[in-house]
Amino acid sequence: MTDLLLPTKHKLQGKVAIVTGGASGFGEVTARNFINHGARAVVIADVQDEKGQKVAVTIGPDRCTYIHCDVTDEDQVKSLVETTVSLYGHLDIMFSNAGIVAPEKQAVTDLDMSAFDKVFAVNVRGMAVSVKHAARAMKQGGVKGSIICTASVVASRATPGGGTDYVMSKHAVLGLMRAASLQLAGYGIRVNSVSPGVVATPLVCEYFGAEKEVALKKVEKYSRLEGVTTEKHVADAVLFLASDESEFVTGHDLVVDGAFVYPL
């Protein structure tokens, strides 16, 4: 019975993590959550330099480093992982979270293929190279690590109003996660994904063209569960998948959507 009374604040004690897209939204909240649960270090990777540096400073330079990284450039991702291992000795957790949406409606009959390519470059290619180089570092270091990809509630459904490229890209994330989970299981490396519902992140606020408070009212309509899904709900799901609490969970898509529903 004594074990049941042990504190749970140190789920990631001594772990080293990378969070791509860590300067804001899910990434920022998850990075802080990792630190709060005992992570030795978190490396924030993003292209939003000012925001990323600010997050790293507020967390503390002894436990957080910001590295500029455009995930569409494989060399930058490779360097990100190598620098992390050089700084901290190993890599335990990769939260591959960087993602974008197209500003256009992107209905299938009116696809802007240039915008389509940009979405796939970040959401699919960037996700794949992040998983690739994290897995290589873990294998080389003999680390039984955890890789978590940010998918979406639309990774298992479609959207009636458009967003075709985004929907397709998040379906691809699930395919990547499932393939990688099987290929890496023999090394003790777990690969899972988290699929948020509609959350009032900076990206979603920009998509709605609304301030945070207005966006919160809008996203409330997308779930049956009372209240709204927040970044913290998603960060806690990622924390579970990153920690030893999920040591025998791999190839799983953890949906955090409050019972998603399209508003009438």
C-alpha positions as CSV (number, residue, x, y, z in Angstrom):
1,M,0.0,0.0,0.0
2,T,2.9,2.3,0.6
3,D,3.6,2.5,-3.2
4,L,0.2,4.1,-3.7
5,L,1.2,7.1,-1.6
6,L,4.4,7.9,-3.6
7,P,4.4,11.4,-5.2
8,T,3.7,11.4,-9.0
9,K,5.4,14.7,-9.7
10,H,8.6,13.1,-11.1
11,K,7.2,10.9,-13.9
12,L,10.1,12.0,-16.2
13,Q,12.9,12.2,-13.6
14,G,16.2,12.6,-15.4
15,K,14.8,12.3,-18.9
16,V,15.9,14.4,-21.8
17,A,13.3,15.6,-24.3
18,I,13.0,17.4,-27.6
19,V,9.7,19.3,-28.4
20,T,9.3,20.5,-32.0
21,G,7.0,23.4,-32.4
22,G,7.8,24.1,-28.8
23,A,7.6,27.9,-28.8
24,S,3.8,28.1,-28.4
25,G,0.6,26.1,-28.2
26,F,0.8,22.4,-27.3
27,G,4.5,22.4,-27.6
28,E,5.1,25.1,-25.0
29,V,2.6,23.8,-22.5
30,T,4.1,20.3,-22.9
31,A,7.6,21.5,-22.5
32,R,6.7,23.1,-19.2
33,N,4.8,20.0,-18.1
34,F,7.8,17.9,-18.8
35,I,10.0,20.1,-16.6
36,N,7.3,20.2,-13.9
37,H,7.5,16.4,-13.8
38,G,11.2,16.1,-13.4
39,A,12.7,16.1,-16.8
40,R,16.4,16.9,-16.6
41,A,16.3,19.0,-19.8
42,V,13.9,20.0,-22.6
43,V,15.1,21.2,-26.0
44,I,12.6,23.5,-27.7
45,A,12.8,23.5,-31.5
46,D,10.9,26.0,-33.6
47,V,11.2,28.7,-36.2
48,Q,9.6,31.3,-33.9
49,D,12.9,32.4,-32.5
50,E,11.8,35.2,-30.2
51,K,9.0,33.1,-28.7
52,G,11.1,30.0,-28.4
53,Q,14.0,31.9,-26.7
54,K,11.5,33.5,-24.3
55,V,10.1,30.2,-23.3
56,A,13.6,28.7,-22.7
57,V,14.6,31.7,-20.6
58,T,11.4,31.5,-18.4
59,I,12.0,27.7,-17.9
60,G,15.6,28.3,-17.1
61,P,18.9,27.9,-19.1
62,D,20.0,25.1,-16.8
63,R,17.1,22.9,-17.9
64,C,16.0,24.3,-21.3
65,T,17.7,25.1,-24.6
66,Y,16.1,26.7,-27.6
67,I,17.3,25.6,-31.1
68,H,16.1,27.1,-34.3
69,C,14.9,24.2,-36.4
70,D,12.8,24.1,-39.6
71,V,11.5,20.5,-39.7
72,T,11.2,20.7,-43.5
73,D,15.0,20.7,-43.7
74,E,16.3,17.3,-42.7
75,D,19.8,18.6,-42.0
76,Q,18.4,20.9,-39.4
77,V,16.5,18.1,-37.7
78,K,19.6,15.9,-37.8
79,S,21.6,18.7,-36.2
80,L,18.9,19.3,-33.6
81,V,19.1,15.7,-32.4
82,E,22.9,15.5,-32.6
83,T,23.2,18.8,-30.6
84,T,20.7,17.5,-28.0
85,V,22.7,14.3,-27.5
86,S,26.0,16.3,-27.4
87,L,24.6,18.7,-24.7
88,Y,22.8,16.2,-22.5
89,G,24.3,12.8,-23.3
90,H,21.3,11.0,-24.7
91,L,17.7,11.5,-25.9
92,D,14.8,9.8,-24.1
93,I,11.7,11.6,-25.6
94,M,10.8,13.1,-28.9
95,F,7.5,15.0,-29.0
96,S,7.2,15.6,-32.8
97,N,4.6,18.4,-32.6
98,A,5.4,20.9,-35.3
99,G,2.5,21.5,-37.7
100,I,0.7,24.0,-39.8
101,V,-2.6,24.6,-41.6
102,A,-3.1,26.2,-45.0
103,P,-4.7,29.6,-44.9
104,E,-7.0,28.7,-47.8
105,K,-10.2,26.7,-47.4
106,Q,-8.7,23.8,-49.4
107,A,-11.8,22.1,-50.6
108,V,-10.9,19.1,-52.8
109,T,-12.2,20.8,-56.0
110,D,-10.2,23.9,-55.4
111,L,-6.9,22.7,-53.9
112,D,-4.1,25.1,-54.1
113,M,-1.2,22.6,-54.6
114,S,1.5,25.1,-53.5
115,A,-0.3,25.4,-50.1
116,F,-0.8,21.7,-50.2
117,D,2.9,21.0,-50.6
118,K,3.8,23.4,-47.7
119,V,1.4,21.6,-45.4
120,F,2.8,18.2,-46.3
121,A,6.4,19.4,-46.0
122,V,5.8,20.3,-42.4
123,N,3.1,17.9,-41.2
124,V,4.3,14.7,-43.0
125,R,7.9,15.1,-44.2
126,G,8.9,17.1,-41.1
127,M,7.2,14.5,-38.9
128,A,8.9,11.6,-40.7
129,V,12.5,13.1,-40.4
130,S,11.9,13.9,-36.7
131,V,10.9,10.4,-36.0
132,K,13.7,9.0,-38.1
133,H,16.5,10.9,-36.4
134,A,15.1,10.6,-32.9
135,A,14.9,6.8,-33.4
136,R,18.4,6.6,-34.8
137,A,19.8,8.5,-31.7
138,M,17.8,6.2,-29.3
139,K,19.0,3.1,-31.1
140,Q,22.6,4.2,-31.1
141,G,22.5,5.2,-27.4
142,G,20.7,2.1,-26.4
143,V,17.8,4.2,-25.0
144,K,14.4,2.6,-24.7
145,G,12.8,5.9,-25.5
146,S,9.4,7.3,-26.3
147,I,8.4,9.1,-29.5
148,I,5.0,10.9,-29.6
149,C,3.6,12.5,-32.7
150,T,0.9,15.2,-32.8
151,A,-1.9,13.9,-35.0
152,S,-5.5,15.3,-34.8
153,V,-9.1,14.3,-34.3
154,V,-9.4,14.6,-38.1
155,A,-6.7,11.9,-38.6
156,S,-9.6,9.4,-38.4
157,R,-12.3,11.4,-40.1
158,A,-12.8,14.3,-42.5
159,T,-14.0,17.8,-42.4
160,P,-17.1,18.8,-44.4
161,G,-16.0,22.3,-45.1
162,G,-12.5,21.8,-46.5
163,G,-9.0,21.5,-45.0
164,T,-8.4,18.5,-47.3
165,D,-4.6,18.8,-47.2
166,Y,-4.6,19.1,-43.4
167,V,-6.9,16.0,-43.1
168,M,-4.7,14.0,-45.4
169,S,-1.5,15.0,-43.6
170,K,-2.8,13.9,-40.2
171,H,-4.0,10.6,-41.7
172,A,-0.4,10.2,-42.8
173,V,0.9,10.9,-39.3
174,L,-1.1,7.9,-38.0
175,G,0.4,5.7,-40.8
176,L,3.9,6.9,-39.8
177,M,3.3,6.2,-36.1
178,R,1.9,2.7,-36.7
179,A,4.7,1.7,-39.1
180,A,7.4,3.1,-36.8
181,S,5.9,1.5,-33.7
182,L,6.3,-2.0,-35.3
183,Q,9.7,-1.4,-36.7
184,L,11.2,0.0,-33.4
185,A,9.5,-2.3,-30.9
186,G,12.4,-4.7,-30.9
187,Y,14.6,-1.9,-29.6
188,G,12.3,-1.0,-26.8
189,I,11.4,2.3,-28.5
190,R,7.7,3.2,-28.2
191,V,5.9,5.3,-30.8
192,N,2.5,6.7,-30.2
193,S,0.4,9.7,-31.2
194,V,-1.9,12.1,-29.5
195,S,-5.0,13.4,-31.4
196,P,-6.4,16.7,-30.0
197,G,-9.8,17.9,-30.8
198,V,-10.3,21.6,-31.6
199,V,-8.3,23.6,-29.1
200,A,-7.9,27.4,-28.9
201,T,-4.1,27.3,-29.6
202,P,-2.5,30.3,-31.3
203,L,-2.7,28.3,-34.6
204,V,-6.5,27.8,-34.2
205,C,-7.0,31.4,-33.1
206,E,-5.2,32.5,-36.3
207,Y,-7.4,30.1,-38.3
208,F,-10.6,31.5,-36.8
209,G,-9.3,35.1,-37.0
210,A,-10.3,35.5,-33.4
211,E,-8.7,36.4,-30.1
212,K,-8.3,33.7,-27.4
213,E,-11.5,34.4,-25.5
214,V,-13.6,34.5,-28.7
215,A,-11.9,31.3,-30.0
216,L,-12.7,29.5,-26.7
217,K,-16.4,30.1,-27.2
218,K,-16.1,28.8,-30.8
219,V,-14.2,25.6,-29.8
220,E,-16.6,24.8,-27.0
221,K,-19.1,23.7,-29.7
222,Y,-16.8,20.9,-31.0
223,S,-17.2,18.5,-28.1
224,R,-20.0,16.8,-26.2
225,L,-18.2,16.8,-22.9
226,E,-18.9,19.9,-20.8
227,G,-16.2,22.5,-20.9
228,V,-13.4,22.9,-23.5
229,T,-10.3,20.9,-24.4
230,T,-7.2,22.8,-23.4
231,E,-3.5,22.6,-24.2
232,K,-3.0,21.2,-20.7
233,H,-5.3,18.3,-21.4
234,V,-3.2,17.4,-24.4
235,A,0.1,18.0,-22.6
236,D,-1.0,15.6,-19.9
237,A,-1.8,12.9,-22.5
238,V,1.6,13.4,-24.0
239,L,3.2,13.2,-20.5
240,F,1.5,9.8,-20.0
241,L,2.8,8.5,-23.3
242,A,6.3,9.9,-22.6
243,S,6.5,8.4,-19.1
244,D,7.0,4.9,-17.8
245,E,3.3,4.8,-16.9
246,S,2.8,3.8,-20.5
247,E,5.8,1.4,-20.7
248,F,3.8,-1.2,-22.6
249,V,1.8,1.1,-24.9
250,T,3.0,1.5,-28.5
251,G,1.2,2.0,-31.8
252,H,-1.6,3.8,-30.0
253,D,-3.4,7.0,-31.0
254,L,-4.6,8.7,-27.8
255,V,-7.6,10.9,-28.7
256,V,-8.2,14.0,-26.4
257,D,-11.3,15.6,-27.9
258,G,-14.1,15.6,-25.3
259,A,-16.2,13.4,-27.6
260,F,-15.8,15.4,-30.8
261,V,-18.8,16.6,-32.7
262,Y,-19.2,19.0,-35.6
263,P,-21.3,22.0,-34.6
264,L,-24.7,22.2,-36.2
